[in-house]
Amino acid sequence: MSNEEDDFKKKPVRQIHEIYWPERRTTHYSSGSYRADFLAGKLTGFVPNIRLEVRLDDGSTEFNRAYEALFGSG
């Protein structure tokens, strides 16, 4: 049986966070978990030509394929 509070909660949207590094390397995350690594100094921030792109699940087959290729289906 469903809890009434659960009826009003938004389901999490799958995301692909891609960090493009100047040396042509790309790292992928399924959430914003990389932020803690930047703040802890584990990842170098403020590098010239670094950029972040975030893709939200738009329900397309293309997104689903990309997400599963990077993170699996689970």
GUGUKOL-336095 format. One record per residue: residue in one letter; x, y, z of N, C-alpha, C in turn. Coordinates in pm, whole numbers, always signed. Example, Ala and Ser with C-alpha at 12.3 -4.5 7.8 and 13.67 -1.06 7.14 Angstrom:
2
ATOM, code, n.X, n.Y, n.Z, ca.X, ca.Y, ca.Z, c.X, c.Y, c.Z
ATOM, A, +1319, -569, +780, +1230, -450, +780, +1320, -330, +780
ATOM, S, +1285, -225, +708, +1367, -106, +714, +1290, +3, +787
***
This chain:
74
ATOM, code, n.X, n.Y, n.Z, ca.X, ca.Y, ca.Z, c.X, c.Y, c.Z
ATOM, M, +84, -118, +0, +0, +0, +0, +88, +124, +0
ATOM, S, +51, +225, -76, +129, +346, -93, +108, +443, +23
ATOM, N, +215, +504, +65, +209, +608, +167, +171, +738, +97
ATOM, E, +81, +816, +155, +35, +940, +91, +150, +1035, +64
ATOM, E, +251, +1041, +153, +365, +1129, +131, +439, +1091, +3
ATOM, D, +451, +961, -23, +522, +914, -142, +452, +958, -270
ATOM, D, +322, +980, -264, +248, +1022, -383, +291, +1160, -431
ATOM, F, +349, +1242, -342, +386, +1378, -378, +534, +1396, -402
ATOM, K, +613, +1291, -382, +757, +1299, -405, +787, +1274, -552
ATOM, K, +877, +1356, -605, +920, +1336, -743, +1017, +1220, -748
ATOM, K, +1003, +1139, -849, +1100, +1032, -870, +1230, +1095, -918
ATOM, P, +1344, +1041, -873, +1471, +1096, -920, +1485, +1077, -1071
ATOM, V, +1540, +1177, -1135, +1563, +1173, -1280, +1706, +1123, -1304
ATOM, R, +1720, +1025, -1390, +1854, +978, -1423, +1929, +1091, -1493
ATOM, Q, +2058, +1097, -1467, +2141, +1204, -1521, +2275, +1149, -1565
ATOM, I, +2334, +1216, -1662, +2472, +1187, -1702, +2547, +1320, -1689
ATOM, H, +2645, +1323, -1599, +2730, +1440, -1581, +2863, +1407, -1648
ATOM, E, +2902, +1489, -1744, +3026, +1464, -1818, +3122, +1581, -1795
ATOM, I, +3240, +1550, -1745, +3344, +1650, -1728, +3443, +1632, -1841
ATOM, Y, +3460, +1737, -1921, +3553, +1736, -2033, +3680, +1810, -1989
ATOM, W, +3790, +1736, -1985, +3918, +1789, -1939, +3997, +1842, -2058
ATOM, P, +4085, +1939, -2037, +4161, +1998, -2148, +4248, +1899, -2224
ATOM, E, +4294, +1792, -2158, +4379, +1694, -2227, +4297, +1591, -2304
ATOM, R, +4171, +1626, -2331, +4079, +1545, -2413, +4031, +1418, -2343
ATOM, R, +4032, +1418, -2212, +3980, +1308, -2131, +3840, +1348, -2087
ATOM, T, +3752, +1249, -2075, +3616, +1274, -2027, +3587, +1178, -1913
ATOM, T, +3530, +1230, -1804, +3486, +1145, -1695, +3335, +1158, -1682
ATOM, H, +3271, +1049, -1644, +3125, +1042, -1638, +3078, +1007, -1497
ATOM, Y, +2970, +1071, -1456, +2909, +1047, -1326, +2758, +1040, -1344
ATOM, S, +2693, +959, -1262, +2547, +948, -1270, +2478, +1047, -1176
ATOM, S, +2558, +1127, -1107, +2504, +1228, -1016, +2610, +1336, -998
ATOM, G, +2584, +1429, -909, +2680, +1535, -882, +2783, +1496, -777
ATOM, S, +2810, +1368, -763, +2902, +1320, -659, +3045, +1374, -675
ATOM, Y, +3081, +1417, -793, +3215, +1470, -818, +3239, +1600, -742
ATOM, R, +3134, +1669, -702, +3150, +1797, -632, +3233, +1781, -505
ATOM, A, +3206, +1676, -429, +3282, +1652, -306, +3429, +1629, -336
ATOM, D, +3460, +1562, -447, +3600, +1538, -485, +3669, +1668, -523
ATOM, F, +3599, +1758, -592, +3656, +1889, -623, +3684, +1966, -494
ATOM, L, +3587, +1969, -404, +3602, +2044, -279, +3712, +1987, -190
ATOM, A, +3731, +1855, -194, +3834, +1790, -113, +3972, +1797, -178
ATOM, G, +3980, +1853, -299, +4108, +1862, -369, +4149, +1735, -439
ATOM, K, +4059, +1636, -449, +4090, +1511, -518, +4083, +1528, -669
ATOM, L, +4006, +1624, -715, +3999, +1660, -856, +4040, +1806, -869
ATOM, T, +4117, +1836, -971, +4162, +1973, -992, +4051, +2054, -1056
ATOM, G, +4016, +2162, -994, +3913, +2250, -1049, +3976, +2375, -1109
ATOM, F, +3898, +2452, -1176, +3941, +2579, -1233, +4059, +2564, -1328
ATOM, V, +4054, +2459, -1408, +4155, +2436, -1510, +4105, +2505, -1638
ATOM, P, +4191, +2580, -1706, +4145, +2642, -1831, +4089, +2536, -1927
ATOM, N, +3979, +2566, -1987, +3913, +2481, -2087, +3844, +2357, -2031
ATOM, I, +3829, +2345, -1901, +3749, +2236, -1846, +3603, +2275, -1861
ATOM, R, +3518, +2176, -1884, +3375, +2209, -1891, +3292, +2091, -1843
ATOM, L, +3172, +2123, -1799, +3078, +2024, -1748, +2952, +2031, -1832
ATOM, E, +2902, +1915, -1869, +2772, +1906, -1936, +2687, +1807, -1858
ATOM, V, +2563, +1843, -1835, +2469, +1757, -1764, +2354, +1724, -1858
ATOM, R, +2329, +1596, -1874, +2217, +1549, -1958, +2115, +1483, -1867
ATOM, L, +1991, +1528, -1875, +1882, +1469, -1799, +1809, +1368, -1885
ATOM, D, +1758, +1265, -1821, +1684, +1161, -1892, +1562, +1223, -1959
ATOM, D, +1561, +1219, -2089, +1449, +1274, -2165, +1354, +1164, -2215
ATOM, G, +1378, +1042, -2168, +1293, +930, -2208, +1329, +870, -2342
ATOM, S, +1433, +921, -2405, +1470, +872, -2538, +1550, +743, -2530
ATOM, T, +1546, +668, -2638, +1626, +547, -2650, +1774, +583, -2647
ATOM, E, +1811, +695, -2708, +1950, +739, -2712, +2004, +762, -2571
ATOM, F, +1927, +832, -2488, +1972, +855, -2350, +1984, +723, -2276
ATOM, N, +1884, +638, -2289, +1884, +510, -2220, +2007, +427, -2258
ATOM, R, +2039, +422, -2385, +2157, +346, -2430, +2285, +404, -2371
ATOM, A, +2297, +536, -2374, +2416, +601, -2321, +2430, +577, -2172
ATOM, Y, +2320, +589, -2098, +2322, +569, -1953, +2361, +426, -1919
ATOM, E, +2299, +330, -1985, +2329, +189, -1958, +2472, +152, -1997
ATOM, A, +2524, +212, -2105, +2662, +184, -2146, +2760, +235, -2041
ATOM, L, +2728, +348, -1979, +2818, +407, -1879, +2802, +347, -1740
ATOM, F, +2679, +324, -1699, +2652, +290, -1559, +2579, +157, -1538
ATOM, G, +2544, +89, -1644, +2468, -37, -1632, +2319, -10, -1621
ATOM, S, +2243, -115, -1615, +2097, -100, -1614, +2040, -95, -1474
ATOM, G, +2120, -120, -1372, +2072, -126, -1236, +2061, +5, -1176
***
